Amino acid sequence: MEVTVKKLFILTLCAIMTALSLSACEKPSDPTPSPAAVATADSLTKIKQDETYRLDATSAHIEAAKDEYESFQIIVSAGDNDIANVGIEISAPKNGSAEIPKENINIYWEKYVNVSVPTSIYLPGYYPDALLPFEKAKEYKENNIKENANQGIWVEIHVPRDAAAGTYSGSAEIKLDEKTVSVPYSVTVFDFALPEETHAQTAYGLWYYQLVNDAGFSNADNGLHDELTLQLKENYYNDLSEYRISSMIFPTENAGSATDFAADAQKYASSNKITNFQIPTQTQTATSEFIPEPHTTINYASTAEYIKALAQASTNENNLVAKAYFYVANLIDEPSGDKYDLVKEIDDIIARAKREVADSDIFAGKEEVREAVLNIPHLVTGKLENGLKGYVDTFCSTTEYYASASYRHAMQEQQKQGTGAWWYTAVKPKAPMPSYHIDATLSEHRILGWQSMEKNIEGNLYWSASVFYKHNYSAGVYESRDVWNDPYAFPGAAGDGFLIYPGAKYGIDSFIPTLRLQAIRDGFEDYEYLWLLEQIIGEVNEKYGTNIDFYAYVNDLSRQLYNGLIPNSDAAVFQQMRHILASILETYYTAGVFADIQADYAKNSAVIDFYGKNDTVIGTEDGKSLKIAGGKASYTYEFSQKNTAAFTVKNAELRLLVPRTSSVCVDFKKNDALDKISSSKPAGETVYDCVYEIGTDHPLAQTALKATITPNANARPDHTYYIRFTDLGITDFTQAEDVVFTVYNDEDYAFVIKPKLRTAQKAKTLDDVVLAPNSATQVKIKLKSYEDFEINKLTAIDIAFDIFGMESTPKTIYISNIFITQK
């Protein structure tokens, strides 16, 4: 279906034809009006109100675990006439005698907002954002569509926890004035449930005073905590937790004593949906060894008092302390160098307060609570800085820093020493990096949940989900804003600072959600899929004596979904990777079988090891059967043009991501291989010595290149050394998918390489790769991520090394043959 303005196409075509002096082109005097049309879209696609789209789907299909939310969209294009009244009736989907109740289905009317000044790379226009419950759209007479406009209807389905696995079918009847269109849909329910407990740690701001003011209550101190306003704030707080998001501050806004705060924690944070909450701090003027002059800092006595009250309210079974953190944003938010001493001082105050409480006599029978006291994190927003190492126990940097493998490695090394790693997004980064901006894709909102788990990010912070006012930057104050028509609460990004809309306008005593909030929850549900996988791999390793690495295992799926941090916008690819992950979980939970893949590109095949109960039978795609014996069965899979392989285990289908057919691109077995290698040096200088050898006497156990590199005293920070491979052995890269090779770091410490692609005219530096010490690292370059680079003209591949930071001692690495997989 082609959606929206078709008159524009007719006029433009006529103008072109006239310019070509083709007199036969005349605009019809009475053109046939374009009729209204209905199509469907997935939950990863934003359909703007004022743009033309080609949408061919007329039915919808979603997949979900038990106790998971998934959604689809119904898109109505009004055509050349207004639609005065839109109605929708949806049936409960059925699977035989089983059904998903209608009360588990929520229907929303998408509301649009004009993004007149784009945040980043996407065009201006009317973007869908707020999701108004459809019954409210009818009540307030907003269920109409202007001519030539698109209107999205968001259908959210919550699969019951006790639902039977299988595929359920239903239909939605869309009434457009006197016309009715039927939209069939189906829901496949996987045979496992999401954990009841939320594991993705979150700290999202709720600015209570703004939502209270919007509801018409007084902002006077004596009116903030009366029964009505407290109920309103509780509704916001509790409803946000249904999206797997924990607010920083309790609805009482931490009013009262430390004992009152502990009671609030028991009331609000005992739920397994709440992962985190902020411990309040009080300020005072003081001097210290860190800052001798009088200055504002936090109060030691009250800090210890809050920790103690919280510890006394905790038990080993309901360990509230384990959910608590300090975040002193009013004093050290995103601190620059001149604030480092204050950061150190505040961290010292918190550390001493924790130790004082831990050393007290209140922990009889509560050793887990005591341990949690010692581990209460102090979050500081900002990237890892050498000047703060050892003083900040949790660095919370903006997400874009994690696009660098070097930064990720540095942070991982800190994590090994007990430092925490959180991240956040705000005005920056901007598209195509993940963000919560209105004019960004739903993939960019959702992918952060997956990335948090895959990159071992321990928590996600967002400064506010509810800024309903507008920040006057020059005056430094927040002023009134028409939240429904002005998407700029904070300068620089549409939608920054708010993920919800106030419900008061529509008589709702809570917030109105958004497409962005739905996508964020979907991402945190993806996080739970990965959390379950991590638990399974741990169980398999313990039971069968294997050493499967969770992060390596999930990496092959992840690299299909994003390159660095930039998500793949293809919804079909996302759905395919989720389906594969779900099938792995389902097979383990229903049949007790787990599969691990070891690819051998040199042999164009992979060995798939199945672990499970003896005598379990596994069916292969080619009609063969395997039987597990001794807890294991192995199968050799030959690469093909497909990127998935399907197996049957009892009643479950196990689908795995597998490499495609590969060809040797750089072959070190060739006699002239060394002649096809070049390297770099700055003009007129020698900054390194390099020795190349080819052989098999090394840990890669195959013919490989041994490169020994020795920087010397001439090396400067701007020097990069590279090995260039120019004889690629392949001339047609039109079907190339991945470049794959393995590098073995023979040193006792990690360092970084930077692959680079070259054509005759230009070069493209790719994401850096950290080589772990004394181990092999497989490097995979997904060529589809660089389609704008003219991959079909590829002439060389570089492996570059930063000279800076490398001691003058020789560095030895081994590089395997380089392979290209074909689509």
C-alpha angles and dihedrals in degrees: 000000000000108000131211134349112033097156088070090059092051093050093046093049091050091050091052093047092048090051087055089052093242099151093188090078110092128150107249112252091224108023118192108256116247107248126229114270136197128208138156133242135187127251093259098063127084112207110200119220096234106040136089116245135178106228115170102169116104097174134046136222128186134177126211144162120240112284091020130124120225130168146194134191134235110206120202120194111198096208118202096331135063117252108220100189130026120187133178133196119182127192125221107259113244136204105189106300092343122090142175105239119245090236086068090061120083121190120201134189109224114232120205132220128195113244097195096168110045117229094216138325101347124091125254119259145106108314124191112243122137117064108213114194105254094234088058090050088055093044092052092041095242095126094105134099129216120228117282092010131123121229124194124209112197116210114196121189123192110200110219116243091237096046117133115244117254141076120306123198131204142144141231120217111211115198115201104185101294096348123089125199123190118217115192118208138178137200124206111204115204119222097248135065133230114250113271088224119073112233102179104093114224140179112187123170122238112192097208098184092061095051091045091052091047089055089057099254123136120263091214114125092242091055102048098081104038120123097268099048093043090053091050092051091046090053091054092045096047096041091052089055088060085068089055090255125131119207118227096231132038119246090256086062089230092288115166135024132331088263090054089050091052090051089051089051090054091050100044108021102045089085115102087228091068114079103171147011136181124251109223121237130203123217133227139170112255148142126233145172087268096051115017095190121080110270142151116274138145123287116251098205096051091045091056090044093056092048092049094049090049092049091050090052092050131086131189087256095046101031102179092170089065088064096048130099140168120239113171096188094155091066110023110021110151091347120209123210094278088061097051094097090053090049090052092047094050091047089051091051091050093046093051092046091051091050093048092053093043090054093052125100099249099098104079105149090357105093092141089057091050090051090050090053091057090049101048102135125231107213117210118184110228140075125286107284127186090223091061102040109124092021101066116058095190123032113199107192130174112270099249093073088068090063085080116079088205092059092044090052093048090050092047090053089053091048090056086059092051101267114140125232122211129156140200143190129214132143085339141081100045134196135333083033114076114277143145095242119135093232094054128091124268087239088061090054096044102043094069090075092055093042092051091061097038093050095042094244106166100204146007121224127191121183097222139351094187115047099145093166130069124252113233098208098194094048095037093227139109116244136186116290135184093238093191095058106023113065095181108093089150124025118258104033136051109237098009110147099021132069096165139044127227113263097206094094089063098038094258117141093212138036132300110234127227138219085252093056090048090052092048091053090047087054092052089049088053085053089057091053088056092044089056090049090052090053091049093050089050090052093047092049091050096044100042102027093243126146102216111164113222095208093049090046095053094040094081090057093043096052089060089057102046143007109223095324099325110109126228105247093208105110091195091061091049092050091048093053091047090050091051091049091047092051090052090052094043093050092052095046095045103031104019093235128131127184130210124190129211111187122207107194092183089062095037090233145088134221111228114200117201117201122196149095117334117265093022107145121222121196120210131209092252093057098260126133129219126195122206114235126174088010094298145076125182130207130186110222118198114218116248138167090280122089096206135057124199128212133176121226113180102307096336129097112221113201119187133190108240134178120260126235110303135207129198109256099175114023118193091189090074115103093231096044094117090053090061095058123091132176141196140247134165114265114275096003139088110213099167145016119228132190122192125199134168122213149107102253097107142080096275090071093215137080105290145155117264112205121187112191125188119185113205137200093285093065115115131190091257094055119108123185120205140182110217124204111200103165098075096168091220127084101179113064097164091108096035114126110170139013109215131185139143127234123196116205107210094189131096093240137050125256138172135255127188118208116211133193120214138195125179090268108034149008134227120207111210132205113300119252125216114220109212115221119271093356144095121256121196113218118205121184113195102212094194088069089066101045090134088063095070095245090185087071095053112146106165145014122214130199106201130195127199107234091198112097095015112120117232092256116106118273118209126199134166122217122199126215111292116240134197120208116211129219 
